[in-house]
Amino acid sequence: RTLLPPRQSFVMVKGAALLLPVEEAPQGEPPPDETPPDEPPRAETPPDKPPGQATGQQEQHLHLMMQLLRPQDAIRLAVRLESVRPRRVRYLLVVRPEEAGAEGQTALLGVDFAHEGATRCTLGMVLPLWSDTQVFLDGDGGFSVTSGGQTRIFKPISVQTMWAMLQELHRACEDAARGGHIPGGPALAWARGYAAALGSEQSCLNEWLAMADLESVPPPSPPCPRPVAPELSEQAVRVLLRDVMASADLENVTSKEVREELERRTGHSLAQHKDFIDNEMLLVLAQMDRPSHVFPHLYLGSEWNAANLEELQQNKVTHILNVAREIDNFFPALFTYMNVRVYDEEAAQLLPHWNDTFLFLSHVQASGGRALVHCRMGLSRSAATVLAYAMKEFGWPLERALRHVRHCRPGVLPNPGFMRQLDFYQGILSASRHSRLWEHPEDTPADTPGPSPPPSEDEAAGGAVLGSSRRPRISLCAVMRSISLLE
């Protein structure tokens, strides 16, 4: 009998696919069916939204890449990379075996498609992750991975995919260090089979190898006439960077495009500070990626938070309010869901749903549970819904609610249509309160105490000045240590 891989589900965003943890069925129910090898992996998309061409193409790529693997191996994360050839499609896969005795072992596989619509793919690179693996940021979204004396440099196609890959790499490096995996030992013997199966054409192989020295290809563009800005403070760049990232589509924008927007706003060249900008970008992404604890019973977060079962359980989440039409409910057997199916568009109507969402969140609080409210990024649709809840629950004006929620989640920025609806909702709540006060003057409630306002920018730490001297290379471990301090 042939060994069939278990059924696998992925959460899909542009340029990346993340393996979802297995959702354990309640006792007494049969386990999920196995997936025949010719059936594509299940991508979590809501039933009311047909997949677009790009999403369908990405699912097809994922299906083809899974056929390159042994049945007992799984893709933990697939991220699309930039290529020097415009038509070529390249993916970096984080692969782990799901068999006894191979726990904590990881290899990176590079996969090539000749073009977007190609019906086959080939292996172009294999890099086992040993205990000596190091990851360094190389600026403008690129990072190098050195393991067992080999170095490769990768550049994901967007800020969001870069962040997803760096998190997965950090976990893999920690596992390799704990396992003491060294070249020549028994660990990662399974990766040798992939190394023997490299099948990409020579130009593809050359690209994987040539990227090991990013400094040599290609020559930099002519220098920009704008002056270097040593007088800019690091704090000023951080504030601008947060503003740029809050308004950017992180699934489509690259680190280089973020830096260029910073240069446009400051009027200065920041090319010498690419590593600093990448480091700060990861810190901002970490704050945006982690669910924000807005109230004792309420977290505000993103699609990634909604797909992270371990994080949901650590935060003792019992209910999930999904404010997105394009995102499915990932764990319906484990959490109580409410859905508000709207897109992040100015014309979308959230106001008619806010009474129901208020009742849902009030029930969570009364029952002693905790809720995650999420959309795609946790900045617009879900943030507007949390603002509406705070305004009604605490009697806050919009300005105060916005100040508190932004203090907890700095990038919050509902689109202009939602802001108009919040302003209108404020009028409705105000009229309702005045009506109750007129009818029952003796029941006037005392002012509800609220959280302290966020510190001003002047009070924030970090007034250092961006210098022109070359900084040491920034390692992923150092960045993750900085991120852990945010907690």
N, C-alpha and C positions, 0 to 999 in steps of 0.2 A: 504494500500500500504506500503511495507517495505521501510525503509529509506536506500538509497544506499549512500556509501561514495563517495565524489567527486574524480575524476580522479587525481592521485598523481604521480609526477615524482621525481626521486631521482638521485643524482650524486653518483656514486659508486666508491670507491677505496678499496684496500684490507683492510678488517677488519672494514669498516665503510660505512654507507649510510646516506647521508644528504638530507633532504627534500628540493626540489627546490620551490621557491616562485611561485605562480600562475602567468603565463604570460597572461596579459590582452589582449584579442583580440581587433583589431581595431573596431571602431564603425560600426555597421551595420552587423557584422559577428556574427553568433550564438555562444553561449558559448560552450566550449569543452564538449564532451559527458561524461556522468557519467560512472564510471567503475563498471561493475557487480562484486559482491563479489567473484566470482570464477575466475576473471581475475587478473593475477599478476600485481603488480605495474610496471609502465614503468620506466626502467632504461635507462639513457642516454648513449647509445653507438653508435658509428658511423656505418652506414650501411655497410661499406666495410670491417669491421672486425668482424668475427664471435666471439661470446663470448667464452672464454675459460672455462674449467671445473670449475675452482675456482670461476670465476665470475658468472657462471650459478648457482652454488651451493649457493653462497651468495644471489643471487636474489630469489632463492627458500626459503632460510631462512627468508628473508624479507617478502615474501608473507605469509609464515606460521605465522610469528609473528604478522602481521597485522590482521590476523584472530582472535587473542586473544583480540583485542581492540573493544570497542564500536564503532558503525558507526560514531559517532560525534567526536571521538578522532583521533589524528594524531601523528605519530612518527616524531618528529623533527630531531632526530639523533639516529642512532643505531651504537654501537661500540662493537667490539668483545673483550672479556677479556681473560686473562690468566686463566688457571684452574690447580688445583693440580692433576687432573686426566688427563692423556694425551689424551684420546679419547673424553672426554666431551667437548661440545661446549657451551660457555656462552656468552650472549650479555647483555649489559646495554642499555636500551632505555630511551630517554628523550621524555615524552609523554605530549601533551597539548590538551585540548578540543577545538574544533572549534565551540563554541556555545555562544550565548549572555549570559552575566553575569559571564562567566568563564575566562575572559581575564586575562592573566598574571599568571594563575595557572599551576603548573608543578608537575609531579610526576616522579620518577625514577622507572622503572620496570626491574627486573632481569629475564631473560629468559634462560631456559636450553634445550639443545638438547642432547640426549643420545650419539650421535656420529655424524660425519660430514654428513652422508647420511640419517639421521633420517627424517621421513616424518611427524612427529608431534613434537610440543614443548610445554613446560609447564611453568607457572609462578612460580618463586622461591623466589622473593623478591619484596616488594613494599615499597618505601620511599617517602612520600609526602614532598615537599620542602616548609617549613614554613618560616616566616620572620626572624627567628633566624638562618637560615641555614649558616653553615660555611664550607669552603673547605680548606684543608691543604695538602701541598705536603709532601709525606712521603719518598721520595727518590727512585731512580731506577725506576721511572715511575709510582709509586703507589700514590694514593691520597685518603684522607678520607673525607667523607661527614657526617656532624653531623646536624641533623634536628629533632626538637621536642624530644630531649633526646635520639635519636637513632643514632648510628654511624656505618657506613659501609665503608669498604676499597675496592677499585677497582684498578685493574692494567690492562690497555689496552695493546693490543698485540704489539703496535709499537709506536714510537715517534709521528708519524703523527696523529694516532687515539687519542692518549693522548691529543694532542694540540687541536684537533677538539672538544673533549668532554669538556675540561676545558673552552674553549670559550663559549660553549653552557651553561654550568653550571653557569658561571659568569653572563650571561644575565638572566638566570632563577632566580638566587639569587637576582639580582637587582629588577626584577619584583615582587618577593615575598615580598621584603622589602617595596617597594612602595605601594603594595596592603595591607600591614598589615595583612597578612594571619597568624592566630594563631590557634594552636590545639584547638578543641572544638567549633570553630566558623563555620560559614556557608561555608567558602571556602573549596575547595578540598573534598567536600562530595562525589563526583564521584569516588575518589580514594579508598573509602572504599569498593566499589564493587570489585575492583581488589584484595584488601587484603583478601576478603572472597573467592577468586577464586584461591588461591595458590594450585597448583597441582603437583609440582615437588616431586620426591621421597625424603625420609628423608636425604639421603647422600648429595643431592643437596642443600636442605634447610640448612643442617649443614655447607656446604661450604660458603654459603652467610653469615651465622652468624659468623662462625669461622674467617672470614676475618676481623671481627671487631677488632681483636687484632693481627695485623700482627707480632708483636714482639714475639709472642709465638709459631708461626708455620712457617716453620719448624726451627730447630736449624741451626745457621749459619755454613757455611763450615769452615774447619780449616783455621786459619789465614794465609795469604800469607806471605812468608818470606821477601817480599820486604819492605823496610822501609817506614814509613809514611813521607810525604814530607812537613813539615811546612815551609820550605824555598822557596817553589814555590809561586810566586806572583799570585794574582788573575788575573792580566792582562795576564800573560803567559798562564794560564789555559783557559781564554776566547779566546785567539788567537788560541790555539790548538783545542779548542772545535769547533770553527767556521770552522776550516780546516777539522776536522773529519766529521762534519755534512754536509759540502759541497760535500764530496765525498761519503757519505753514502746513501743508499736507505732508506729513512725515512718511507716508507710504510712497510718495513720489519724489520728494526733494532729496538731494544728495548733500553730504557734508560740505562739499565744495560750493554748492549753490547757497547754503546757509552762510558760509564765510563771505561769499561775494555780496550777499545782501547786507551783512554787517559792514563791509567796506563801503557799500553805497551809502549807508546811513551815517557812517562816521567820516566819510571822505578821505580815508587813509588806507594804505595797503596793510593788510594783516597777514601777508604770506609767511612772514617769519614766525608767526604765532599759531600756525596750523595745529601743532600738537596741543597747545594750551586750549584752543577753541574746541578741539575734539574731546579733550578731557572734561571741560566744562559742559559740553553738549551731553556727554554720558551722565554727568551728575544731574542735569535737568531731566534727561530721559528717565533716570532712575526715580526721580520724584514723581514724574508723570506716570511711570509704569506701575509704581506701587499704589495700591488702592489708598485713597485719602480718608482718614478717620474723621469725618466731619462732625458727627454727633456720636454719643456712646453706642447707639444702636444702628448707625448708618455709615456705610462706606461708599465713596464715590470712586469709580474706576473705569477701566477700559475693557475692550474685548479680551485682551490677553488675561486680565484678572479673572474674567468670567470663565475662562478655559483652564485656569490653574487650580486644579482640585486640591492639591496640597495646601496652597495658600488660603483657599476658601475655608478649609477645615481648620487651619491654624487660627484664622480670625473668627471662628465659631459662627460663620454665616449660616443662616437657616432659610432665608428668602432672597430671591434675586428679582430685581425690577429691570427688565431689558427694554431700553428705550431706543430701539433700532429695528428697522424693517429688514435689513440685510444680514442680521446675525441670528443664528439659531440658539435655542436653549440647549446647552451642552450636556447637562446632567439632570434631566427631568425626574429621574427616579430618586435623586438625593436631596433636591431643594424644591421649595415652593416658588413657582414662577408667576410673574405678571408681565404681560407684554404690551408695549405701546409701539405699534408698528408705523413709524414715521421715518422719513429720510432727513438728513441734515440740510434742509433747503429753507430759504426765507419764507416760501409760501406754505410750508408745512404747519399744521395746526396742532400745537401741544395744549393750548388753553383748555379745550373741551375735556382733556384727560386728567387735569390736575386735581379735580375732586376725588376721582377714583384712586389716583396714586397717593393722595393724602390719606385716604382711608386705609389703603394697603400698608403704608409705612406706619400709621398709627396703630394698626393691629400688630405689626411686628414689635413695636415698642411695648404695647400692653401685654403681649405674650412672653416677653423676656427674650425675644429673638434678636437677630442682627440681619440687616439687609445690605446687599451690594446693589447699588444703582449704577448701571453702566450703559454706554453706547459704544461707538467705535473707539474713541480716544478718551472719553470721560471729560470732555471740555465744553461741549455745546448742548446737545439734546438732554443728556442725563444731568448735566450741571444745571440747566434751566429748570428741570423738574425738581431737583434738590432745592434750588433757590425758592421755587414756588412753595414747596413744603415748609421751608424755614419761615417764610413770610407769614404763612397761615398759622403754623404751630406756635411761634413766639411773638406774633404781632409786630414783626420787624418791618421797617420800610425796605424797599428794594436795595437802596444804597448800603444799609447795614448788613443785610443778608449777603450781598455781593462781597463786601469787605471780609466777612467771616469765611465764606466758602473759598475765596481766593487766598486767604491766609492759610487754609488747609491744603489747597491745591492751586498753586500760583498761576498755572496756565489757563484757568477757566475763562472762556470767552464764548458765550452763546452767540449765535449768529444774529444779525440785526432784526430779523423777523421775530425770533424768540424774545429778544430784548423788548420789542414793542409789545408783545403779548404779556411779558412780565410787568411792564409799566401799566398796561390796562388792568391786569390782575390786581395790582396794588390798589387801583381805584375801586375795584369791586370789593376787596377786603376792607378798605377804609370805609366805604359806604355801609357795608354790613355791620362793622363795629359801631359806627355812629348811630345806626338804627337801633342796635341792641342797647346802647347806652341811653338813648332817648326813651326807650320803653322801660328799662330797668336801671335807673340811675344809681340805686343802692348797690347794684352788683358790679360796680366799676372795678375791674381787676387792677391789681398793682402792676407796675411795669415789670415785665419779665426780665430777670437779669440775663445778660448775654456774655459771651466770651470776650476776652480782652481783644482790642483791635490789634492787627499785625504791627510789628515794628516798622518804622519808617525806613526808607532806603538809607538815610543818613546814619541810622543806628546799626545798620547791618555791618557785619565784619568784612574785612577784606579790602582795605584801601590801597593795596600794593599797586605799583605802577608797572605796566607792561614794558619790560626792558628789551633791548635789542640783542643782548647776549644770548647765545644758543643754550637752550634748556636741555637737561638730560632726557633720554628717551623715556616715555611714560609706559610703564608696564600695566597690563590688565589687572594684575594682583593689586597694584597700588591704587588703581581706580576703584576696584571693588572694596578695598579697605576704606577708602574715602566715602563710598556709598554706604557702607555699614555704619559709619558714624552718623549718617543722616537719621538713623533710627533712634 
